[in-house]
Amino acid sequence: MIDNLSIALTHGLLLIAVWRLIHRPDLDQEDPPEPDVRPTGFHIKRPINRNRPDA
């Protein structure tokens, strides 16, 4: 009996938490990210160093 009560209680509390999270008005609204001042990553065009010996 205690096991069923504890499982029902915890699942009920989880259901209430999920229900409240789903119905938040700001859940699907995000501000767009700010552009990078200096881009980073693989798409950066770097100058080719022609004086570097091949290793």
mmJSON file of the N, C-alpha and C atoms, coordinates in Angstrom:
{"data_MODEL":{"atom_site":{
"group_PDB":["ATOM","ATOM","ATOM","ATOM","ATOM","ATOM","ATOM","ATOM","ATOM","ATOM","ATOM","ATOM","ATOM","ATOM","ATOM","ATOM","ATOM","ATOM","ATOM","ATOM","ATOM","ATOM","ATOM","ATOM","ATOM","ATOM","ATOM","ATOM","ATOM","ATOM","ATOM","ATOM","ATOM","ATOM","ATOM","ATOM","ATOM","ATOM","ATOM","ATOM","ATOM","ATOM","ATOM","ATOM","ATOM","ATOM","ATOM","ATOM","ATOM","ATOM","ATOM","ATOM","ATOM","ATOM","ATOM","ATOM","ATOM","ATOM","ATOM","ATOM","ATOM","ATOM","ATOM","ATOM","ATOM","ATOM","ATOM","ATOM","ATOM","ATOM","ATOM","ATOM","ATOM","ATOM","ATOM","ATOM","ATOM","ATOM","ATOM","ATOM","ATOM","ATOM","ATOM","ATOM","ATOM","ATOM","ATOM","ATOM","ATOM","ATOM","ATOM","ATOM","ATOM","ATOM","ATOM","ATOM","ATOM","ATOM","ATOM","ATOM","ATOM","ATOM","ATOM","ATOM","ATOM","ATOM","ATOM","ATOM","ATOM","ATOM","ATOM","ATOM","ATOM","ATOM","ATOM","ATOM","ATOM","ATOM","ATOM","ATOM","ATOM","ATOM","ATOM","ATOM","ATOM","ATOM","ATOM","ATOM","ATOM","ATOM","ATOM","ATOM","ATOM","ATOM","ATOM","ATOM","ATOM","ATOM","ATOM","ATOM","ATOM","ATOM","ATOM","ATOM","ATOM","ATOM","ATOM","ATOM","ATOM","ATOM","ATOM","ATOM","ATOM","ATOM","ATOM","ATOM","ATOM","ATOM","ATOM","ATOM","ATOM","ATOM","ATOM","ATOM","ATOM"],
"id":[1,2,3,4,5,6,7,8,9,10,11,12,13,14,15,16,17,18,19,20,21,22,23,24,25,26,27,28,29,30,31,32,33,34,35,36,37,38,39,40,41,42,43,44,45,46,47,48,49,50,51,52,53,54,55,56,57,58,59,60,61,62,63,64,65,66,67,68,69,70,71,72,73,74,75,76,77,78,79,80,81,82,83,84,85,86,87,88,89,90,91,92,93,94,95,96,97,98,99,100,101,102,103,104,105,106,107,108,109,110,111,112,113,114,115,116,117,118,119,120,121,122,123,124,125,126,127,128,129,130,131,132,133,134,135,136,137,138,139,140,141,142,143,144,145,146,147,148,149,150,151,152,153,154,155,156,157,158,159,160,161,162,163,164,165],
"type_symbol":["N","C","C","N","C","C","N","C","C","N","C","C","N","C","C","N","C","C","N","C","C","N","C","C","N","C","C","N","C","C","N","C","C","N","C","C","N","C","C","N","C","C","N","C","C","N","C","C","N","C","C","N","C","C","N","C","C","N","C","C","N","C","C","N","C","C","N","C","C","N","C","C","N","C","C","N","C","C","N","C","C","N","C","C","N","C","C","N","C","C","N","C","C","N","C","C","N","C","C","N","C","C","N","C","C","N","C","C","N","C","C","N","C","C","N","C","C","N","C","C","N","C","C","N","C","C","N","C","C","N","C","C","N","C","C","N","C","C","N","C","C","N","C","C","N","C","C","N","C","C","N","C","C","N","C","C","N","C","C","N","C","C","N","C","C"],
"label_atom_id":["N","CA","C","N","CA","C","N","CA","C","N","CA","C","N","CA","C","N","CA","C","N","CA","C","N","CA","C","N","CA","C","N","CA","C","N","CA","C","N","CA","C","N","CA","C","N","CA","C","N","CA","C","N","CA","C","N","CA","C","N","CA","C","N","CA","C","N","CA","C","N","CA","C","N","CA","C","N","CA","C","N","CA","C","N","CA","C","N","CA","C","N","CA","C","N","CA","C","N","CA","C","N","CA","C","N","CA","C","N","CA","C","N","CA","C","N","CA","C","N","CA","C","N","CA","C","N","CA","C","N","CA","C","N","CA","C","N","CA","C","N","CA","C","N","CA","C","N","CA","C","N","CA","C","N","CA","C","N","CA","C","N","CA","C","N","CA","C","N","CA","C","N","CA","C","N","CA","C","N","CA","C","N","CA","C","N","CA","C","N","CA","C"],
"label_alt_id":[null,null,null,null,null,null,null,null,null,null,null,null,null,null,null,null,null,null,null,null,null,null,null,null,null,null,null,null,null,null,null,null,null,null,null,null,null,null,null,null,null,null,null,null,null,null,null,null,null,null,null,null,null,null,null,null,null,null,null,null,null,null,null,null,null,null,null,null,null,null,null,null,null,null,null,null,null,null,null,null,null,null,null,null,null,null,null,null,null,null,null,null,null,null,null,null,null,null,null,null,null,null,null,null,null,null,null,null,null,null,null,null,null,null,null,null,null,null,null,null,null,null,null,null,null,null,null,null,null,null,null,null,null,null,null,null,null,null,null,null,null,null,null,null,null,null,null,null,null,null,null,null,null,null,null,null,null,null,null,null,null,null,null,null,null],
"label_comp_id":["MET","MET","MET","ILE","ILE","ILE","ASP","ASP","ASP","ASN","ASN","ASN","LEU","LEU","LEU","SER","SER","SER","ILE","ILE","ILE","ALA","ALA","ALA","LEU","LEU","LEU","THR","THR","THR","HIS","HIS","HIS","GLY","GLY","GLY","LEU","LEU","LEU","LEU","LEU","LEU","LEU","LEU","LEU","ILE","ILE","ILE","ALA","ALA","ALA","VAL","VAL","VAL","TRP","TRP","TRP","ARG","ARG","ARG","LEU","LEU","LEU","ILE","ILE","ILE","HIS","HIS","HIS","ARG","ARG","ARG","PRO","PRO","PRO","ASP","ASP","ASP","LEU","LEU","LEU","ASP","ASP","ASP","GLN","GLN","GLN","GLU","GLU","GLU","ASP","ASP","ASP","PRO","PRO","PRO","PRO","PRO","PRO","GLU","GLU","GLU","PRO","PRO","PRO","ASP","ASP","ASP","VAL","VAL","VAL","ARG","ARG","ARG","PRO","PRO","PRO","THR","THR","THR","GLY","GLY","GLY","PHE","PHE","PHE","HIS","HIS","HIS","ILE","ILE","ILE","LYS","LYS","LYS","ARG","ARG","ARG","PRO","PRO","PRO","ILE","ILE","ILE","ASN","ASN","ASN","ARG","ARG","ARG","ASN","ASN","ASN","ARG","ARG","ARG","PRO","PRO","PRO","ASP","ASP","ASP","ALA","ALA","ALA"],
"label_asym_id":["A","A","A","A","A","A","A","A","A","A","A","A","A","A","A","A","A","A","A","A","A","A","A","A","A","A","A","A","A","A","A","A","A","A","A","A","A","A","A","A","A","A","A","A","A","A","A","A","A","A","A","A","A","A","A","A","A","A","A","A","A","A","A","A","A","A","A","A","A","A","A","A","A","A","A","A","A","A","A","A","A","A","A","A","A","A","A","A","A","A","A","A","A","A","A","A","A","A","A","A","A","A","A","A","A","A","A","A","A","A","A","A","A","A","A","A","A","A","A","A","A","A","A","A","A","A","A","A","A","A","A","A","A","A","A","A","A","A","A","A","A","A","A","A","A","A","A","A","A","A","A","A","A","A","A","A","A","A","A","A","A","A","A","A","A"],
"label_entity_id":["1","1","1","1","1","1","1","1","1","1","1","1","1","1","1","1","1","1","1","1","1","1","1","1","1","1","1","1","1","1","1","1","1","1","1","1","1","1","1","1","1","1","1","1","1","1","1","1","1","1","1","1","1","1","1","1","1","1","1","1","1","1","1","1","1","1","1","1","1","1","1","1","1","1","1","1","1","1","1","1","1","1","1","1","1","1","1","1","1","1","1","1","1","1","1","1","1","1","1","1","1","1","1","1","1","1","1","1","1","1","1","1","1","1","1","1","1","1","1","1","1","1","1","1","1","1","1","1","1","1","1","1","1","1","1","1","1","1","1","1","1","1","1","1","1","1","1","1","1","1","1","1","1","1","1","1","1","1","1","1","1","1","1","1","1"],
"label_seq_id":[1,1,1,2,2,2,3,3,3,4,4,4,5,5,5,6,6,6,7,7,7,8,8,8,9,9,9,10,10,10,11,11,11,12,12,12,13,13,13,14,14,14,15,15,15,16,16,16,17,17,17,18,18,18,19,19,19,20,20,20,21,21,21,22,22,22,23,23,23,24,24,24,25,25,25,26,26,26,27,27,27,28,28,28,29,29,29,30,30,30,31,31,31,32,32,32,33,33,33,34,34,34,35,35,35,36,36,36,37,37,37,38,38,38,39,39,39,40,40,40,41,41,41,42,42,42,43,43,43,44,44,44,45,45,45,46,46,46,47,47,47,48,48,48,49,49,49,50,50,50,51,51,51,52,52,52,53,53,53,54,54,54,55,55,55],
"pdbx_PDB_ins_code":[null,null,null,null,null,null,null,null,null,null,null,null,null,null,null,null,null,null,null,null,null,null,null,null,null,null,null,null,null,null,null,null,null,null,null,null,null,null,null,null,null,null,null,null,null,null,null,null,null,null,null,null,null,null,null,null,null,null,null,null,null,null,null,null,null,null,null,null,null,null,null,null,null,null,null,null,null,null,null,null,null,null,null,null,null,null,null,null,null,null,null,null,null,null,null,null,null,null,null,null,null,null,null,null,null,null,null,null,null,null,null,null,null,null,null,null,null,null,null,null,null,null,null,null,null,null,null,null,null,null,null,null,null,null,null,null,null,null,null,null,null,null,null,null,null,null,null,null,null,null,null,null,null,null,null,null,null,null,null,null,null,null,null,null,null],
"Cartn_x":[0.831,0.0,0.871,1.904,2.786,3.54,3.962,4.675,3.809,2.572,1.664,1.395,1.278,1.038,2.246,3.439,4.633,4.845,4.586,4.718,3.664,2.446,1.38,1.673,2.18,2.49,3.603,4.692,5.808,5.434,4.705,4.279,3.282,2.449,1.502,2.221,3.241,4.007,4.777,5.328,5.997,5.014,3.823,2.796,2.417,2.285,1.971,3.108,4.351,5.493,5.557,5.359,5.379,4.225,3.064,1.886,2.147,2.742,3.036,4.11,5.109,6.152,5.619,4.745,4.211,3.38,2.672,1.755,2.374,3.702,4.353,4.309,3.982,3.901,5.263,6.322,7.642,8.449,7.818,8.538,9.081,8.311,8.717,9.256,9.538,10.025,11.447,12.339,13.735,14.184,15.093,15.713,16.756,16.901,17.928,19.321,20.25,21.604,22.292,23.161,23.905,25.017,25.26,26.326,27.696,28.61,29.965,30.686,31.473,32.281,33.358,33.999,35.01,34.595,34.318,33.833,34.864,34.361,35.226,34.731,35.59,35.188,35.929,35.422,36.074,35.876,34.888,34.577,35.399,36.344,37.156,38.143,38.244,39.233,40.513,41.521,42.793,43.792,44.712,45.724,46.624,47.017,47.885,49.327,50.039,51.421,52.271,52.743,53.512,54.948,55.442,56.83,57.016,55.933,56.034,56.485,57.536,57.987,56.99,56.83,55.933,56.546,55.729,56.232,55.983],
"Cartn_y":[-1.195,0.0,1.253,1.278,2.435,2.619,1.508,1.595,2.235,1.821,2.391,3.868,4.221,5.617,6.485,6.004,6.801,6.932,5.886,5.971,6.918,6.828,7.714,9.172,9.403,10.764,11.371,10.628,11.175,11.378,10.442,10.61,11.756,11.924,13.046,14.381,14.475,15.718,15.99,14.947,15.117,15.565,15.022,15.419,16.884,17.331,18.743,19.638,19.24,20.044,20.132,19.019,19.024,19.848,19.729,20.493,21.999,22.411,23.837,24.314,23.472,23.86,23.965,23.055,23.062,24.317,24.779,25.903,27.266,27.328,28.629,29.397,30.686,31.44,31.713,31.747,32.075,30.835,29.668,28.439,28.395,28.873,28.791,30.098,31.069,32.356,32.562,32.794,33.063,34.304,35.024,36.134,35.568,36.183,35.67,35.907,35.032,35.201,36.407,37.041,38.18,37.68,38.376,37.92,38.082,37.204,37.259,38.487,39.111,40.245,39.741,38.666,38.033,36.573,36.146,34.779,33.744,32.649,31.542,30.276,29.304,28.02,27.699,26.732,26.24,27.16,28.017,28.837,30.123,30.332,31.55,31.479,32.557,32.633,33.2,32.371,32.789,32.976,33.901,34.066,32.84,32.524,31.361,31.791,31.074,31.365,30.565,31.202,30.522,30.228,30.888,30.718,29.532,28.903,27.791,26.519,25.885,24.647,23.52,22.65,21.501,20.546,20.079,19.199,17.752],
"Cartn_z":[0.0,0.0,0.0,0.836,0.927,-0.39,-1.019,-2.285,-3.364,-3.46,-4.467,-4.186,-2.939,-2.576,-2.932,-2.631,-2.923,-4.433,-5.187,-6.643,-7.217,-6.756,-7.24,-6.875,-5.684,-5.256,-6.099,-6.302,-7.068,-8.529,-9.117,-10.504,-10.644,-9.656,-9.687,-9.622,-8.776,-8.687,-9.976,-10.58,-11.876,-12.951,-12.947,-13.911,-13.738,-12.519,-12.259,-12.737,-12.497,-12.931,-14.451,-15.132,-16.601,-17.14,-16.564,-16.999,-16.885,-15.783,-15.601,-16.567,-16.86,-17.8,-19.228,-19.607,-20.969,-21.214,-20.247,-20.432,-20.132,-20.053,-19.881,-21.193,-21.163,-22.425,-23.045,-22.257,-22.796,-23.178,-23.236,-23.503,-24.93,-25.91,-27.307,-27.854,-27.031,-27.512,-27.033,-27.999,-27.678,-28.412,-27.807,-28.503,-29.454,-30.636,-31.557,-30.986,-31.308,-30.769,-31.4,-30.621,-31.135,-32.055,-33.156,-34.055,-33.413,-33.792,-33.26,-33.802,-32.942,-33.384,-34.338,-33.957,-34.793,-34.968,-36.186,-36.368,-35.929,-35.426,-35.018,-35.689,-35.821,-36.373,-37.651,-38.392,-39.589,-40.789,-40.771,-41.929,-42.013,-41.112,-41.125,-42.284,-43.02,-44.086,-43.487,-43.411,-42.852,-43.984,-43.805,-44.852,-44.927,-46.148,-46.363,-46.163,-45.322,-45.057,-46.044,-47.073,-48.121,-47.691,-46.653,-46.22,-45.283,-44.869,-43.935,-44.649,-44.19,-44.843,-44.558,-45.498,-45.296,-44.305,-43.385,-42.334,-42.68],
"occupancy":[1.0,1.0,1.0,1.0,1.0,1.0,1.0,1.0,1.0,1.0,1.0,1.0,1.0,1.0,1.0,1.0,1.0,1.0,1.0,1.0,1.0,1.0,1.0,1.0,1.0,1.0,1.0,1.0,1.0,1.0,1.0,1.0,1.0,1.0,1.0,1.0,1.0,1.0,1.0,1.0,1.0,1.0,1.0,1.0,1.0,1.0,1.0,1.0,1.0,1.0,1.0,1.0,1.0,1.0,1.0,1.0,1.0,1.0,1.0,1.0,1.0,1.0,1.0,1.0,1.0,1.0,1.0,1.0,1.0,1.0,1.0,1.0,1.0,1.0,1.0,1.0,1.0,1.0,1.0,1.0,1.0,1.0,1.0,1.0,1.0,1.0,1.0,1.0,1.0,1.0,1.0,1.0,1.0,1.0,1.0,1.0,1.0,1.0,1.0,1.0,1.0,1.0,1.0,1.0,1.0,1.0,1.0,1.0,1.0,1.0,1.0,1.0,1.0,1.0,1.0,1.0,1.0,1.0,1.0,1.0,1.0,1.0,1.0,1.0,1.0,1.0,1.0,1.0,1.0,1.0,1.0,1.0,1.0,1.0,1.0,1.0,1.0,1.0,1.0,1.0,1.0,1.0,1.0,1.0,1.0,1.0,1.0,1.0,1.0,1.0,1.0,1.0,1.0,1.0,1.0,1.0,1.0,1.0,1.0,1.0,1.0,1.0,1.0,1.0,1.0],
"B_iso_or_equiv":[0.0,0.0,0.0,0.0,0.0,0.0,0.0,0.0,0.0,0.0,0.0,0.0,0.0,0.0,0.0,0.0,0.0,0.0,0.0,0.0,0.0,0.0,0.0,0.0,0.0,0.0,0.0,0.0,0.0,0.0,0.0,0.0,0.0,0.0,0.0,0.0,0.0,0.0,0.0,0.0,0.0,0.0,0.0,0.0,0.0,0.0,0.0,0.0,0.0,0.0,0.0,0.0,0.0,0.0,0.0,0.0,0.0,0.0,0.0,0.0,0.0,0.0,0.0,0.0,0.0,0.0,0.0,0.0,0.0,0.0,0.0,0.0,0.0,0.0,0.0,0.0,0.0,0.0,0.0,0.0,0.0,0.0,0.0,0.0,0.0,0.0,0.0,0.0,0.0,0.0,0.0,0.0,0.0,0.0,0.0,0.0,0.0,0.0,0.0,0.0,0.0,0.0,0.0,0.0,0.0,0.0,0.0,0.0,0.0,0.0,0.0,0.0,0.0,0.0,0.0,0.0,0.0,0.0,0.0,0.0,0.0,0.0,0.0,0.0,0.0,0.0,0.0,0.0,0.0,0.0,0.0,0.0,0.0,0.0,0.0,0.0,0.0,0.0,0.0,0.0,0.0,0.0,0.0,0.0,0.0,0.0,0.0,0.0,0.0,0.0,0.0,0.0,0.0,0.0,0.0,0.0,0.0,0.0,0.0,0.0,0.0,0.0,0.0,0.0,0.0],
"pdbx_formal_charge":[null,null,null,null,null,null,null,null,null,null,null,null,null,null,null,null,null,null,null,null,null,null,null,null,null,null,null,null,null,null,null,null,null,null,null,null,null,null,null,null,null,null,null,null,null,null,null,null,null,null,null,null,null,null,null,null,null,null,null,null,null,null,null,null,null,null,null,null,null,null,null,null,null,null,null,null,null,null,null,null,null,null,null,null,null,null,null,null,null,null,null,null,null,null,null,null,null,null,null,null,null,null,null,null,null,null,null,null,null,null,null,null,null,null,null,null,null,null,null,null,null,null,null,null,null,null,null,null,null,null,null,null,null,null,null,null,null,null,null,null,null,null,null,null,null,null,null,null,null,null,null,null,null,null,null,null,null,null,null,null,null,null,null,null,null],
"auth_seq_id":[1,1,1,2,2,2,3,3,3,4,4,4,5,5,5,6,6,6,7,7,7,8,8,8,9,9,9,10,10,10,11,11,11,12,12,12,13,13,13,14,14,14,15,15,15,16,16,16,17,17,17,18,18,18,19,19,19,20,20,20,21,21,21,22,22,22,23,23,23,24,24,24,25,25,25,26,26,26,27,27,27,28,28,28,29,29,29,30,30,30,31,31,31,32,32,32,33,33,33,34,34,34,35,35,35,36,36,36,37,37,37,38,38,38,39,39,39,40,40,40,41,41,41,42,42,42,43,43,43,44,44,44,45,45,45,46,46,46,47,47,47,48,48,48,49,49,49,50,50,50,51,51,51,52,52,52,53,53,53,54,54,54,55,55,55],
"auth_comp_id":["MET","MET","MET","ILE","ILE","ILE","ASP","ASP","ASP","ASN","ASN","ASN","LEU","LEU","LEU","SER","SER","SER","ILE","ILE","ILE","ALA","ALA","ALA","LEU","LEU","LEU","THR","THR","THR","HIS","HIS","HIS","GLY","GLY","GLY","LEU","LEU","LEU","LEU","LEU","LEU","LEU","LEU","LEU","ILE","ILE","ILE","ALA","ALA","ALA","VAL","VAL","VAL","TRP","TRP","TRP","ARG","ARG","ARG","LEU","LEU","LEU","ILE","ILE","ILE","HIS","HIS","HIS","ARG","ARG","ARG","PRO","PRO","PRO","ASP","ASP","ASP","LEU","LEU","LEU","ASP","ASP","ASP","GLN","GLN","GLN","GLU","GLU","GLU","ASP","ASP","ASP","PRO","PRO","PRO","PRO","PRO","PRO","GLU","GLU","GLU","PRO","PRO","PRO","ASP","ASP","ASP","VAL","VAL","VAL","ARG","ARG","ARG","PRO","PRO","PRO","THR","THR","THR","GLY","GLY","GLY","PHE","PHE","PHE","HIS","HIS","HIS","ILE","ILE","ILE","LYS","LYS","LYS","ARG","ARG","ARG","PRO","PRO","PRO","ILE","ILE","ILE","ASN","ASN","ASN","ARG","ARG","ARG","ASN","ASN","ASN","ARG","ARG","ARG","PRO","PRO","PRO","ASP","ASP","ASP","ALA","ALA","ALA"],
"auth_asym_id":["A","A","A","A","A","A","A","A","A","A","A","A","A","A","A","A","A","A","A","A","A","A","A","A","A","A","A","A","A","A","A","A","A","A","A","A","A","A","A","A","A","A","A","A","A","A","A","A","A","A","A","A","A","A","A","A","A","A","A","A","A","A","A","A","A","A","A","A","A","A","A","A","A","A","A","A","A","A","A","A","A","A","A","A","A","A","A","A","A","A","A","A","A","A","A","A","A","A","A","A","A","A","A","A","A","A","A","A","A","A","A","A","A","A","A","A","A","A","A","A","A","A","A","A","A","A","A","A","A","A","A","A","A","A","A","A","A","A","A","A","A","A","A","A","A","A","A","A","A","A","A","A","A","A","A","A","A","A","A","A","A","A","A","A","A"],
"auth_atom_id":["N","CA","C","N","CA","C","N","CA","C","N","CA","C","N","CA","C","N","CA","C","N","CA","C","N","CA","C","N","CA","C","N","CA","C","N","CA","C","N","CA","C","N","CA","C","N","CA","C","N","CA","C","N","CA","C","N","CA","C","N","CA","C","N","CA","C","N","CA","C","N","CA","C","N","CA","C","N","CA","C","N","CA","C","N","CA","C","N","CA","C","N","CA","C","N","CA","C","N","CA","C","N","CA","C","N","CA","C","N","CA","C","N","CA","C","N","CA","C","N","CA","C","N","CA","C","N","CA","C","N","CA","C","N","CA","C","N","CA","C","N","CA","C","N","CA","C","N","CA","C","N","CA","C","N","CA","C","N","CA","C","N","CA","C","N","CA","C","N","CA","C","N","CA","C","N","CA","C","N","CA","C","N","CA","C","N","CA","C","N","CA","C"],
"pdbx_PDB_model_num":[1,1,1,1,1,1,1,1,1,1,1,1,1,1,1,1,1,1,1,1,1,1,1,1,1,1,1,1,1,1,1,1,1,1,1,1,1,1,1,1,1,1,1,1,1,1,1,1,1,1,1,1,1,1,1,1,1,1,1,1,1,1,1,1,1,1,1,1,1,1,1,1,1,1,1,1,1,1,1,1,1,1,1,1,1,1,1,1,1,1,1,1,1,1,1,1,1,1,1,1,1,1,1,1,1,1,1,1,1,1,1,1,1,1,1,1,1,1,1,1,1,1,1,1,1,1,1,1,1,1,1,1,1,1,1,1,1,1,1,1,1,1,1,1,1,1,1,1,1,1,1,1,1,1,1,1,1,1,1,1,1,1,1,1,1]
}}}
